[in-house]
Amino acid sequence: MSERATNLHVIGRWIEDRARQTPQRIAIEFIGHTLTYGELDATSGDLARALLQNGLSPGDRVATLTENRPEHVVLFYACAKAGLILTPLNWRLSAPEIAAQLQTFEPALVCASPTLRPQIDQARALTASAPPTLDLSRLSIELGPVSTDLELPLVADDDGLLIIATSGTTGTPKGVVLTHANCFWTNVGFDLAAPMGGDDVVLQVLPQFHVGGWNVQPLLAWWKGATVVLESSFEPERVLDIIERRRITTMMGVPATYLLLAQHPRFEGADLTSLRRVLVGGASMPLALIEVWQARGVEVVQGYGLTEASPNVLCLAPEDATTHLGSVGKPYSYVEVALHDNLTDTFIIGAGRGEIYVKGPNVFPGYWNNPAATAAAFDEEWLRTGDVAERDDAGYYRICGRAKEMFISGGENVYPAEVEQVVLAYVDVDDAAVVATAHSRWGETGVAFVVAKGDTTLDIVKLTEHCRSNLAPYKVPSQFRVIDELPRTPVGKVDKIRLTKLAHNGS
């Protein structure tokens, strides 16, 4: 294969092509400051040369600890052009956890925002061989003058672009390597499902240590020439203000994002006329919440994905949001999905239930420096997701839950996601999560943690009756615990580990 044929899908080309076409268009807005496409291309090119000039080589990792910032985007494209692998670390982790990731990923350089520099210094002190750390906001200055004569390397489609640490809900986090080709094809399929144009204004609140902080809207926006409004954190009142003031057209979030916005006192009076579409990930959105946003003229696009698939796998079109409640849709273009019966080791044809298997150019090549975990993640060419789903006769998928979250009550399998959908359908429930706890008679049983809607006092007897009317008896939780809010991970997913501990402790 020729050199030309191996680098058709590299991400560094996106910003170069866009800068050539629309150099004066605004690529990024951040707290009143702007960066044009011409500036983003030029500064990332200079930074790419500076990094190589300072001893880094293609394939080296550049770790970051930062909130969402324009400098982080510049560094991303610099790494893409230089053949380096950006490795964003979760800034909500403790110093020992960050230190463990530094030892695992062995970055050649760490870049930290000024506010998080003390945190990274604490982590570096815990490592045997600490990599050099530079201030992300002064990176070009600290690296020194750059030679414009330095030729950038030829980057291949299958070269690593990102290492994203998994959330760790099933154990020690692993580093998911995503290639240029993975990101390219994910965004092609995404554009076919939820198109974006140069006139879009995208609000980005998902953290950039998460795959959704890059591959679910931002990269597609910069490919298409749209403007991305970066926010370093999610604050409902500020987000509503930005939607109004900057005429935001689309944004991405988890169900909790849209719940908190809808619950805010300003929501009813907020001007949302510019907002045509919101994307939802992490979990299915309750029907009542979908209808709240649809009533404001906003399309709701839901889906399913995982970091190892970079991340998009299934997508539910907005016109199906209410007619296929609880569904996560059908496969994205260029993505193959199958259901596997692990008991018979066969694939399920037609309607049925099984583990979701995924295949396509979006699927990652493996975990960083972890061949055992990589081998366990694949069944020949298929990625094993560990998630169980049902597929109906029309080809729509519905997530039943994590295979590892499934529990057995009285000899019957129970998937928490199924139970949660029923609990969420109750009129006075705003949010809910179900975990398993030991039971003297049935072995295991479900405990439902529920958040009441507004100032409502939940009638547990009526909620139990609602569940009994819609679920098999063994699926009905034996306990309902009302709490103010569900604990969540840094990317907004329900923290089932914390809830399980609460269920086991009885408080």
C-alpha positions in Angstrom: 0.0 0.0 0.0 1.4 3.4 -0.9 2.2 6.1 1.7 -0.7 8.2 0.4 -3.2 5.4 0.9 -2.2 5.0 4.6 -2.9 8.5 5.7 -6.2 9.5 4.2 -8.0 9.5 7.5 -5.6 11.4 9.8 -7.2 14.0 12.0 -4.5 16.6 11.6 -5.6 17.1 8.0 -9.1 18.2 9.2 -7.9 21.5 10.7 -5.5 22.2 7.9 -8.2 21.8 5.2 -10.7 23.8 7.2 -8.1 26.6 7.9 -7.4 26.8 4.2 -11.1 27.1 3.3 -12.3 29.4 6.2 -9.4 30.8 8.1 -11.3 33.7 9.7 -14.2 31.7 10.9 -14.4 31.2 14.7 -13.4 27.7 15.8 -13.5 28.2 19.6 -15.1 30.6 22.0 -14.0 30.4 25.7 -15.0 33.0 28.3 -15.3 35.8 25.8 -12.1 34.9 23.9 -12.0 33.5 20.4 -9.7 31.4 18.2 -10.1 31.3 14.5 -9.5 28.3 12.3 -6.5 29.9 10.8 -5.0 30.6 14.3 -5.9 27.0 15.5 -4.1 25.5 12.5 -1.0 27.8 12.8 -0.6 27.5 16.5 -1.1 23.7 16.5 1.5 23.3 13.7 4.0 25.4 15.6 3.4 23.4 18.8 3.8 20.1 16.9 7.2 21.2 15.7 8.2 22.5 19.2 7.3 19.2 20.8 9.3 17.2 18.3 12.2 19.7 18.6 12.2 19.2 22.4 12.9 15.5 22.1 9.5 13.9 21.7 9.1 11.2 19.0 6.0 9.9 17.2 4.2 7.4 19.4 5.1 9.2 22.7 2.3 10.0 25.0 1.5 13.5 26.1 -0.6 13.4 29.3 -2.8 16.3 30.3 -4.6 17.4 33.5 -6.9 20.2 32.6 -10.4 21.5 32.4 -11.9 22.2 29.0 -9.6 24.9 27.5 -8.7 26.1 24.0 -5.0 25.3 24.8 -6.0 21.7 25.2 -7.6 21.7 21.7 -4.4 23.3 20.3 -2.4 20.5 21.9 -4.7 17.8 20.6 -4.2 19.0 17.0 -0.5 19.4 17.6 -0.3 15.8 18.8 -2.3 14.7 15.7 0.1 16.4 13.4 3.2 15.2 15.2 2.2 11.6 15.6 2.0 11.9 19.4 -0.8 10.4 21.5 -2.8 12.7 23.7 -3.6 11.1 27.0 -6.1 13.3 29.0 -6.3 12.4 32.7 -9.4 12.7 34.9 -8.8 15.8 37.0 -11.3 14.5 39.6 -9.1 11.6 40.5 -7.0 11.6 43.7 -3.2 12.1 43.5 -2.5 8.3 44.0 -4.9 7.5 41.2 -3.3 9.9 38.9 0.1 8.6 39.8 -1.0 5.1 38.9 -2.1 6.3 35.5 1.2 8.1 34.9 3.1 4.9 35.7 0.8 2.9 33.4 0.9 5.3 30.4 4.5 6.5 30.8 4.0 9.9 29.2 7.0 11.7 27.8 5.5 15.0 29.0 2.7 16.1 31.2 0.8 19.4 30.6 -1.4 20.9 33.4 -3.6 23.9 33.6 -2.5 26.4 36.3 -5.4 25.5 38.6 -4.5 21.8 38.5 -0.7 22.1 38.6 -0.6 21.4 42.4 -2.6 18.2 41.9 -0.2 16.8 39.2 2.8 17.8 41.3 1.4 15.7 44.2 0.9 12.8 41.8 4.4 13.1 40.3 5.9 13.0 43.8 4.4 9.5 44.2 5.9 8.1 41.0 9.4 6.5 40.7 10.3 8.4 37.5 8.2 11.5 37.1 7.9 12.9 33.6 8.6 16.7 33.1 5.5 18.9 33.6 4.8 22.1 31.8 2.1 24.8 32.2 -0.5 24.2 29.5 -1.4 27.9 29.3 2.3 28.7 28.6 3.3 25.6 26.7 4.7 27.3 23.6 6.7 29.8 25.7 8.1 27.0 28.0 9.1 24.9 25.0 11.0 27.7 23.5 11.5 29.0 19.9 10.5 26.6 17.1 12.1 26.0 13.8 9.6 26.4 11.0 11.9 24.3 8.8 11.3 21.1 10.8 9.3 18.7 8.7 6.4 17.0 10.4 6.3 13.2 10.2 3.9 11.2 8.0 1.1 10.1 10.3 -0.7 6.8 9.4 -4.4 6.1 9.8 -3.7 3.3 12.4 -1.4 5.4 14.5 -2.7 6.2 18.1 -4.3 9.6 18.5 -5.9 9.3 22.0 -5.6 7.2 25.1 -8.7 7.4 27.2 -8.8 5.8 30.6 -11.9 3.7 31.2 -14.1 4.9 34.1 -13.0 2.0 36.3 -16.5 0.9 37.4 -15.5 -2.7 36.8 -12.0 -2.5 38.3 -8.7 -0.7 37.6 -9.0 1.7 34.7 -7.4 0.6 31.5 -6.1 2.9 28.6 -8.3 2.7 25.5 -6.1 3.5 22.5 -8.1 5.2 19.7 -6.5 5.7 16.3 -6.9 8.4 13.7 -9.0 6.0 11.6 -11.2 5.2 14.6 -12.0 8.8 15.1 -12.5 9.5 11.4 -15.1 6.8 10.8 -16.9 7.5 14.1 -17.4 11.1 13.0 -18.5 10.1 9.4 -21.2 7.8 10.9 -22.1 10.5 13.4 -22.6 13.1 10.7 -24.9 10.8 8.8 -27.1 10.3 11.9 -27.0 13.8 13.4 -25.7 16.2 10.7 -23.8 19.3 11.5 -22.9 22.4 9.3 -20.7 25.4 9.4 -23.5 27.6 10.8 -23.9 25.4 13.9 -22.9 26.7 17.3 -22.0 23.8 19.6 -22.0 24.0 23.4 -19.3 21.7 24.8 -19.7 20.9 28.5 -18.5 17.2 28.6 -15.0 17.0 30.1 -12.1 16.5 27.7 -10.8 13.5 29.6 -13.9 11.6 28.3 -14.2 10.3 24.7 -17.4 12.3 24.4 -15.4 15.5 25.0 -13.8 14.9 21.5 -15.7 12.4 19.4 -19.3 13.4 20.1 -19.7 16.8 18.4 -16.4 18.8 18.9 -14.3 17.0 16.3 -17.1 16.9 13.8 -17.8 20.6 14.5 -14.2 21.5 13.7 -14.2 19.3 10.6 -17.4 21.1 9.3 -16.3 24.6 10.3 -18.7 25.2 13.1 -18.1 27.2 16.3 -17.6 25.3 19.6 -18.3 27.2 22.8 -16.2 25.6 25.4 -17.3 25.5 29.1 -14.9 24.3 31.8 -17.8 23.0 33.9 -21.5 22.4 33.9 -23.6 25.0 35.7 -27.3 25.0 34.7 -28.0 28.7 35.0 -24.9 29.6 33.1 -25.7 27.0 30.4 -29.2 28.5 29.9 -27.6 31.9 29.6 -25.1 30.7 27.0 -27.8 29.0 25.0 -29.7 32.3 24.8 -26.8 34.7 24.4 -24.8 32.6 21.9 -27.7 31.1 20.1 -26.5 27.5 20.7 -27.9 25.1 18.1 -26.8 21.8 19.5 -25.2 20.2 22.6 -24.3 16.9 24.1 -25.0 15.7 27.6 -26.1 12.8 29.8 -29.7 12.5 31.1 -28.7 14.3 34.3 -27.6 17.3 32.3 -31.0 17.8 30.8 -32.8 17.0 34.0 -30.9 19.7 35.9 -31.6 22.2 33.1 -35.3 21.4 33.0 -35.5 21.7 36.8 -33.9 25.1 36.9 -36.3 28.0 37.7 -35.2 29.8 34.5 -35.9 26.9 32.2 -39.6 27.7 31.4 -38.8 31.3 30.5 -35.5 30.7 28.8 -35.2 31.4 25.0 -34.4 28.0 23.5 -35.5 28.9 19.9 -32.0 28.5 18.5 -31.5 25.0 20.1 -32.7 22.5 17.5 -31.1 19.3 18.8 -29.7 17.8 22.0 -27.8 14.5 22.1 -28.0 12.1 25.1 -25.5 9.5 26.1 -24.7 7.3 29.1 -28.3 6.1 29.7 -31.8 6.3 28.2 -33.8 9.4 28.9 -37.1 9.0 30.7 -40.2 9.7 28.5 -41.4 12.6 30.7 -38.0 14.4 30.3 -38.0 13.8 26.6 -41.5 15.3 26.3 -40.3 18.4 28.3 -37.6 19.1 25.8 -39.8 18.3 22.8 -42.4 20.7 24.1 -39.7 23.4 23.8 -39.2 22.5 20.1 -35.9 20.6 20.7 -35.1 17.3 19.0 -33.7 14.6 21.3 -31.2 12.1 19.8 -30.3 9.2 22.1 -27.9 6.4 21.6 -25.5 3.8 23.0 -21.8 3.6 22.9 -18.6 2.8 24.8 -15.1 4.2 24.8 -13.7 1.1 23.1 -16.0 1.8 20.1 -14.9 5.5 20.1 -17.8 5.6 21.2 -20.8 5.5 18.9 -22.6 2.2 18.3 -26.4 2.7 18.3 -28.5 5.8 17.6 -32.2 6.5 18.0 -33.6 9.0 15.5 -35.5 11.9 17.1 -38.7 10.9 15.5 -38.5 7.6 17.3 -37.8 9.1 20.7 -41.4 8.7 22.0 -42.6 5.8 19.9 -39.6 3.6 20.9 -39.3 4.6 24.6 -36.3 3.0 26.2 -34.7 2.0 22.9 -31.3 3.1 21.9 -32.0 2.7 18.2 -30.1 1.0 15.4 -26.5 0.8 14.4 -24.7 3.8 13.1 -23.4 3.7 9.5 -20.2 1.6 9.1 -20.9 -0.1 12.4 -22.0 -3.8 12.7 -23.8 -5.0 15.8 -24.8 -8.5 16.7 -26.3 -10.2 19.8 -24.4 -13.2 21.2 -25.8 -16.0 23.3 -23.0 -16.7 25.7 -24.6 -20.0 26.9 -24.7 -21.6 23.4 -21.8 -19.5 22.0 -23.9 -18.6 19.0 -25.2 -15.4 17.4 -28.9 -14.6 17.7 -30.8 -14.2 14.4 -33.8 -11.8 14.5 -35.4 -10.8 17.7 -33.8 -11.9 21.0 -31.6 -11.0 23.9 -27.8 -11.4 24.3 -24.5 -9.6 24.8 -23.8 -6.8 22.3 -21.0 -7.5 20.0 -19.6 -4.7 17.8 -17.4 -4.7 14.7 -16.2 -1.9 12.4 -13.6 0.8 11.7 -14.6 2.6 14.9 -13.5 -0.3 17.2 -10.3 0.3 19.0 -7.2 -1.9 18.4 -6.6 -2.6 22.1 -5.7 -1.4 25.6 -2.4 0.4 26.1 0.3 -2.1 27.1 -2.3 -4.7 28.3 -2.5 -7.6 25.9 -4.4 -9.8 28.4 -7.2 -7.3 28.7 -7.2 -6.7 24.9 -7.5 -10.4 24.2 -10.4 -10.7 26.7 -12.2 -7.8 25.0 -12.5 -9.6 21.7 -14.1 -12.7 20.3 -12.2 -13.1 17.1 -12.9 -9.9 15.2 -15.9 -8.9 17.4 -15.6 -6.5 20.4 -17.4 -7.9 23.4 -19.1 -5.0 25.2 -20.3 -6.7 28.3 -23.7 -5.1 27.8 -26.9 -7.1 27.4 -29.6 -5.9 25.0 -32.8 -7.0 23.4 -33.5 -6.6 19.7 -37.1 -6.4 18.4 -38.4 -7.6 15.1 -37.8 -4.2 13.6 -34.2 -4.1 14.5 -34.4 -1.7 17.4 -32.1 -2.3 20.4 -33.0 -1.9 24.1 -30.3 -2.0 26.7 -31.0 -4.5 29.5 -27.9 -3.7 31.5 -24.4 -4.7 32.2 -23.8 -8.4 32.2 -21.8 -7.9 35.4 -24.7 -5.9 36.9 -27.2 -8.7 36.4 -28.2 -10.4 39.6 -30.2 -13.6 40.2 -33.2 -13.4 42.4 -34.9 -16.7 43.2 -33.1 -18.3 40.3 -34.3 -15.7 37.8 -32.0 -13.2 36.0 -32.7 -9.5 36.7 -31.2 -6.6 34.8 -31.3 -3.3 36.7 -31.8 -1.2 33.5 -35.1 -2.9 32.9 -36.3 -2.2 36.4 -35.1 1.4 36.3 -37.1 2.1 33.2 -40.3 1.1 35.0 -39.5 3.1 38.1 -38.7 6.2 36.0 -42.0 5.9 34.4 -43.8 6.6 37.7 -45.3 10.1 37.7 -43.5 11.3 40.9 -40.0 10.0 40.2 -37.3 12.2 38.7 -34.4 9.8 38.8 -33.7 6.2 39.8 -31.1 3.5 40.0 -31.3 -0.1 41.0 -28.5 -2.3 42.5 -28.5 -5.7 44.0 -28.1 -6.7 47.7 -28.1 -10.0 49.5 -31.4 -11.6 50.5 -31.8 -14.5 52.9 -34.5 -16.2 50.9 -34.0 -15.2 47.3 -30.2 -15.0 47.3 -30.3 -11.5 45.8 -32.9 -8.8 45.5 -33.1 -5.3 44.1 -32.8 -2.0 46.0 -34.1 1.0 44.2 -32.7 4.5 45.0 -35.2 7.1 43.8 -35.2 10.9 43.6 -38.7 12.5 44.0 -39.9 15.1 41.5 -39.8 18.6 42.8 -41.3 18.9 46.3 -43.3 15.7 45.9 -43.5 13.2 48.7 -43.2 9.8 47.2 -45.8 7.3 48.1 -43.8 4.1 48.3 -46.9 1.9 48.5 -48.2 3.3 45.2 -44.7 3.1 43.6 -44.5 -0.5 44.6 -47.9 -1.2 43.1 -46.8 0.5 39.9 -43.8 -1.8 39.7 -45.8 -4.9 40.4 -48.2 -3.9 37.6 -45.4 -3.6 35.1 -42.7 -6.2 36.2 -42.5 -9.8 37.0 -42.6 -10.3 40.8 -39.0 -11.3 41.1 -37.9 -8.0 39.4 -39.8 -5.7 41.8 -37.3 -4.1 44.2 -37.6 -5.3 47.8 -36.6 -1.8 49.0 -37.2 1.8 47.8 -34.9 4.4 49.3 -35.6 8.1 48.6 -32.5 10.2 48.3 -31.9 13.8 47.3 -29.8 12.9 44.3 -28.0 10.0 42.8 -24.2 9.9 43.1 -22.5 10.1 39.7 -19.1 9.6 38.2 -17.1 12.5 36.7 -18.8 11.9 33.3 -22.3 11.9 34.7 -23.1 8.2 34.9 -24.7 6.8 38.0 -22.1 5.6 40.4 -23.4 2.1 41.0 -20.4 1.2 43.2 -21.3 3.9 45.7 -25.0 2.9 45.6 -24.1 -0.8 46.1 -22.1 0.1 49.2 -25.1 2.1 50.5 -27.4 -0.8 49.9 -25.1 -3.2 51.7 -24.6 -0.9 54.6 -28.3 -0.4 55.0 -28.1 3.4 55.1 
